[in-house]
Amino acid sequence: MQSSAPQQAPQYAERLTAPRSWWLVAALAGVSGGLVLLPLGVLPMLGGLLAAAALACAAVSSYGSARIRVVAGSLVAGDARIPVSALGQAEALDAADARAWRLHKADPRAFMLLRSYVPTAVRIEVTDPEDPTPYLYLSTRDPKGLAAALEAARTA
């Protein structure tokens, strides 16, 4: 009989998926790929349609697969994994504040998991003195929920 440590469920999990209109654009890219090869015959047209659609869908899927999770005392945002102990206060940003932090308030040293189609975000201080990153900017559809999950993980 195998004994394994119980897996800790994420306290917060979100996937920043691409909007539906982007999938429509990917389908139209497939149609245009087929139309480009139409003068060569039906089979090349079908091949172009499938190849262009597959490439466009892969691009949309990979860009829309960013995940944000708070799990096992860490914040996982895209490829970054940061222990909650190295993070300070989390500030939930409404659409206007998030836009300001993306534009004129932005620090070039900040870590940004930015998705332009998600209007709200969270800004989290980095308190680790050895880390040159001043803060994390994470696009999220539930900024208050993410901030609450980080606070709960910090106090746990």
Secondary structure, DSSP 8 states (H G I E B T S, - for coil): ----------SEEEEE---HHHHHHHHHHHHHHHHHHGGG-HHHHHHHHHHHHHHHHHHHHHHTTEEEEEETTEEEETTEEEEGGGEEEEEEE-HHHHHHHHTTT--TTSEEE--TT---EEEEEE--TT----EEEEE-S-HHHHHHHHHHHHH-
